[in-house]
């Protein structure tokens, strides 16, 4: 795989990206939480002739340089996309997003509805409102609890065990939350990323209306066994949407790999 590395300024911050391919079309790719742009390089062999691919490390990921406490705003995202369009002399962009990156792509659709040509989403966040995420990042009490839990996780670990033992949460939910408070490094990244990305929360209704009114081709890949972003959310999003094609794979949340890259890439060709 051949790619180069670069940075794009976002306000006073800098997002790192990998550039792959030399095609006339521009593809912006956004990876999921805990991943960087290199996780999308599986698609480079299939897209390099038709696309110039810009795979972006989101704030507090990879080599991006982002200050603690600085929010990634909608205006930041819109300005970044317009700057890349000017740099590569294109009038349209194509979008590829996995998990948290799917939420970014949907926000771009809202901000630049006339500039998106195609969009492929893979197990995307943002298909439905997340009341817990909203509470922990946008409500003062929730933000305090969130930071308190990450600073002193021990009492909350006991609470989680009580909730699991009394069937308030499932075994999987207990395991999932426990993982994200298990080590100092994991807690630190979560404490940085969640608040930073909190303003990029798309409206499912608005996104669907734009997709249908502008007839933007959208391909949605969901994992049949995904417990993080259940396939049912994809079914609900795609229902009665003529521009959305739903693909359910025999996978969990980790869909991207050598065995799926060609199939997913074909939706952009």
N, C-alpha and C positions, 0 to 999 in steps of 0.2 A: 504494500500500500504506500502510495506517495502522497504526502501532505506537508503543508507548511504551517507555521505558527504565527499568530499575531494578536494585537490588542485593539479594542475599540473603546473610546472614551464614553462614559455614561455619567454626565455631570462631572463630579470630581473623582469618580471611580473608574476602574478599568476592567472590562470583561475580556478574558482570554478566549481565543477561538482557534480551531484547526480548519484550514482551508484545504479542500480536496476536490479534484476534478477541474475541468476547464470548459465546461459547456456554457452556452449562451444564457441559459435560464439560471436564476438564483434560488437556491434552497437554503432556508434557515432551519437548522436542527437544534432542538433543545432536549437534553437528557433529563433523567429523573433524579430524585433526591439521592445523594450519595454517589452519583456518577458524574463523570466529566465528558467533554466532547469526544474523547477517544472511544467511548462506548458505542458511538454511532458509526464508527469507521467500517463496520460490517457492510454498510450500504455503499461504500465508495466504489467498489468494482463494478457495480450495476448502474450507478448514476453518473459516473465521471465523464462520460461522453456528452450527455445532455445537460448536465448541471455543473455549476460552480457551487460547491457545498460549503457552507459555513456552519460548523458544529461548535456551539457556544457553551463554555463553562459558566453556569449560573453563579450568582453571588455566593461566596464562601465555598466554592467548589473548584477543584483543579488548580489552575494557575491564576485565576481571576483575583484581582486586588480590590477588595471591597471593605470599607471601614465598618466596624461594629456600630450598630445603631442607625445606620443609613438605610432608609427604605427604598426599595426598587419600585418606583411609581409607574403608573400607566403612561405618563408623559415621557419618562425615561425610556420606556420600552418603545413607544411610538417614534421618538426621536432617533433611537438606535436603528430601527428598521429603515426609516427614511434616509439616514446617513449611509447605510449599506446599499440601499437602492441607488443613491447618487454615485457612490463609489464604483459600483459595477454597472452603472448606466442602464438600468432596467426600470420598467414601469410597473412590474408585477413581481411578487414574491410567492414562493411555494413553501409550505410549512410541514415540518416533521417533528412530532413531539412524543416523548415517552413519559408516562406517569406525571410528575410535577411539571415536566416540560410540555405536556399536553394542556395543562392549565394556562401556561404562557401563550401557547398557540391560539387558544380560544380568546384570550384577551386581545391578541393582535387582530383577530377577526373583528372584534368589537371596535377597536380603535382605527383600523384601516380597512373597512369593509370593501372598498373599491380596488384595493391593491393586492388582494390575495387571489391567486389563480387556482391552486389545489391545496388540500390539507390531508395529511395522513396522521392519525392519532393512534398510539399504541398504549393500551391500558391506561388511559389518561385520567388524571385527577381533574376535577372541575366539571364533571358531567352532572353533578347535583350539588346543592348547597351542603356544606359541611358545618353543621352547627357547633361542633366541638372546636374545630379550627377557628371559627369566627369568635367563639367565646374566649379562647386562650390567647388570641392575638389582637382582638379589636375591642374587647370589653375590659375596663380597668381591673375589675376583680379577677377576671380570668387571666389577664397578663401577670398579675401578682402571684396567683396560684401557680402558673406555669413556671415562672422564674424561681419561685420557692421550691417547687418539686425538683427542679434541675440542680438547685444549689444544695438542697438537703433531701436526697431521695429516700432515705431509710424509712421515715414514717409512712411515706406514700407506698413503699413496697409492701408494708404490712396491710395497708388499706386495700391494695390490689389483691393480695392473697385472700383477705376477708370477702371481697366482692366475688372472687372466683369460687371460693368454697360455698358461698351462699347463692350461687347461680345467677348473680347479677350481671356477670360478664362470662364469656366463654373461655375455655382453655386457650384457644387461639388468641383471643383478645388480650388475655393476661400475658401470654408469651410475647405478643407484638409490643405492648407497652413496656414490658419489663426489659426488652432488648434496648429500647431507646433511652432508658435511664440506667443502663447496666455499667457503663464506664464513663470516666470523666471526659474522654475525647468525644464519645458519642453525644453526651449531654451538651458539651460545648458547641458542637456543630448545630445541634437542634436549636439551642438557645439563640444562635446567630441567624440561621436560615429561616425559621418560621416567621419571626417578626419582619425580616427583610422582605419576604415574599408575600406578606399579608394583604397588600393592596391589589394584587393580581388575582382577583376572584371573579371570574366571568359569570354572567347570567345565562343559564341554559336557554331560557325563552328567547332572549335577545340573540344569542349565537345561532340558534336554530332558525329564527326568522331571517337573519342575514344570509345564512347558507341557502335557504330556500328562495328568498327574493332575488339574490344575486346568482343563483344556480351554481354555487361553488362545489365542485366535486370533493366529497369527503369520504375517506375510507377509515373505518374504525375497527381496530384489532383488539379483541378481548380474550383473556385466558379463561377457559372453561372452569378451571379450578382456582381462579384468583380470588383470594379472600380480602386483599387490600382494596382493589377496585373491582367489585363483583361484575360478572358479565351481565347481570340483570340491569345495571345502570346503562350499559351500552344498548341493550334492547329497548329500554325506555327512551333513550335519546334518539335512536334511529327510527322508532315507530312512526309511520306515516310521513317520514321525511324522504322525499324522492331523490334528493341529492346525496343522501348518506347510504353507504353500503357497509353492512356489518359483517365482520369475519370473526368467528369464534374458533380459537385454536385449542388443541389439547395441551394446554400449558397452564401454569400458575401466573404469578405476576411477572416473572422474568421471561419475557417473550422473545426479546431480541437475541439472536445468535446466528451462527453459521447455517443452521438448518431452516431458519425463517427469513433470513435477509433478502433472498431473491424474491420470495413471495410478496413481502412487504414493499420492496423497492418497485415491483412491477406496477403498483398502484399510482406511482408518480411518473410513469413513463407513458 
